[in-house]
Amino acid sequence: MGNEKYTDINGKAIGLECQRHSSFCTEFTVSSPKVSIGKVVVYTCFVWLFAYAVFFFTDNTAVLSSAIIITLVGMMLYIHFVKIDHESLLVIGSLGIQVCSSYASGREHTSFIEMSRIKDVVINEAIHMHHIIYYLCILLRDPADPEAVSSVVPLFQSSKPKLNCLVKVYKSCQEIMSKC
Amino acid sequence: MVLTVFFPQCCNRAPSGLLVGRWLARGDSAVVLAVINYPFIPSTTRWLQVSREIGKTGFSCQLLPGEDGGAGQQLPQKEEKNEEKMEGGDTEEEDRVIFVHYDQRKVMLSQLHPVETPAQPGSEEPSQLRQVFWTVSHSGPLFLQDKYDEGPLKLSHWQSEGREASILVELMRLASTPLCLLLAWLLVGWSWVTSTRVLQLSPLHFLSSKLSSCVQFSHRTDHMRTISSTHTASRHMHFMRKANLLVSVLLDVSLGLLFISWFYREERLTRLMNRSLDQVLGRFFLYHIHLWISYLRLLSPFLEVILWYGGLSAALGLTFALSLLSDMLALLTFHIYCFYVYGARLYCMKLYGLCSLWRLFRGRKWNVLRQRLFIGTLLFTILLFLLPTTALYYLVFTLLRLVVVLLQGVLHLLVDLINSFPLMAVGLRIFTPYRLAVKYRVLSDEPGTALHLMMEMNALGLADVVQTYRTPTYSCYPPDSWTALLRKLFVGELVYPWRHKTTKTD
């Protein structure tokens, strides 16, 4: 759907996929850009050159092997715990909202919030470093006091999309939630 | 209104029949438990017709009006399932239905993650998902007997492979009650001994509250009391706490036995350790002050004995050995503590004097006897030149003290970890990973059928498990932040290692 180009707050292109399963069930997937091969090469070269320099002065081969191990382990940890490939939001009317973020290694982290706990979905404004950004968040209802908000769950945290993307998601969320 | 139907996966291929299930409280969702394949259709209040077209995999669903619709929604109701009969049906109606498939066995065995809190009288009804879990987990008796298949009444549902049991488990179950009673009886005796008047007198009481092995002992008594209480654990949280405590006590004791077997097999090691410890400490003290040599001399014959019998206390658990070690460390390095206190007091006083004299020196302080200004200035100079010496002493002793405190802190943390780590919960999480949050997956969206979702069990993260099931610790946190600690050190106030929390948080 939609041929609009979406970007994140730093101006990098991101993809928004909108899958309508039914009139009250929609899935949004925001995919972040892939890791560029140049970046990987630069980091690897940096570590290895450094290791080689140390090796040159110390004549200790353990430095080189440890550099290899550090690079490999670092990459694995990065794709398993840091790099989020895409984040998806499954809105099911009358049932709830499911937030899922999948890492580059295939690991998925899913959490489901029931509709009875959700008060509203809003776009919020925040100051981040030196500029103002917008983000989508779910307001959770306080079980003790139905009018109060107990906590806020921010959405699309790793790929921070710009406002136009958020507005699109927000509108369909509100449409579904008002129906049920 | 969107109708949500929770449908067990195992009934997907069942022949036509009646659905057995329950309408949930608000009436817009239903849980199906089983299908009865029985020709007779009794008349009931509200009908839900689930049907499937030939050649399609998805269901469609209709709500049929009954004679007195809406009455008695809490009761288990029967719904009709009518396969291979239904024609197209109007699409608008079908759009408003969600089918959620679930795996009956997993839902039955699982616990929904934020473990149930006791419902307050004023609060609203439990959420939809919780009701689903409750219903499914209470439908157990329906499945435990497999008699349905013999008569004309046939039921398709998830079949358990009979009751699982082992002789060992049954024997343990039988033995547990008398064991618990015996333990409780022993504990009553023990608490009577500890509550006698003699032990409540001030010096003994104070001493026992400071010795970490005594503190550990009282914690362990509490634990045993929890384990041996004869009430069956009614709520999941209680059960988990009991199980966690039991497993951690067992682990503790087995670690302790392991420690003993290692410690006493290498007899020579202990002797060598004692001798060298003696020498090292002796030399260390010779370096400082002769008085402490005599203290150690006095102690050294006992040291070996203490080590020998102290090691035996590991039979009660490794935590006992560790806290005993911590106590012994505190006793052996008592002189360091003393030096530290002398040094700190001296330094503190000197600093204080310098401060006040500095104000005098600058003329900020109103002095009635003006002629004292000269003496004050003189004193200030003397104090200023003496300060580096004191500061150096203070520095050395503080560093020594800090090393001791650090060691003790590490020991405390270890003991605390063993005491409070929810081993049982983590083990359950690793070996039977449904315990749980829920995750939905969209199955198919064939046109003309309702939306089908698959409810999957999503195991809880390890960190969440540890956080939820952690036994309340009696732990000690460092009383100050780092900056406050540094400031205190600089000013020369006394720094104490740990502040015990007086109330345990539950």
Interface residues (C-beta under 8 A of the other chain):
Chain A: H21 S22 S23 F24 C25 E27 L90 I92 G93 S94 L95 G96 Q98 C100 H109 T110 S111 F112 E114 M115 S116 R117 P143 A144 K179 C180
Chain B: M1 V2 T4 D28 D95 R96 I98 V100 S123 E124 S127 Q128 L129 A437 V438 K439 Y440 V442 D445 L451 L453 N458 G461
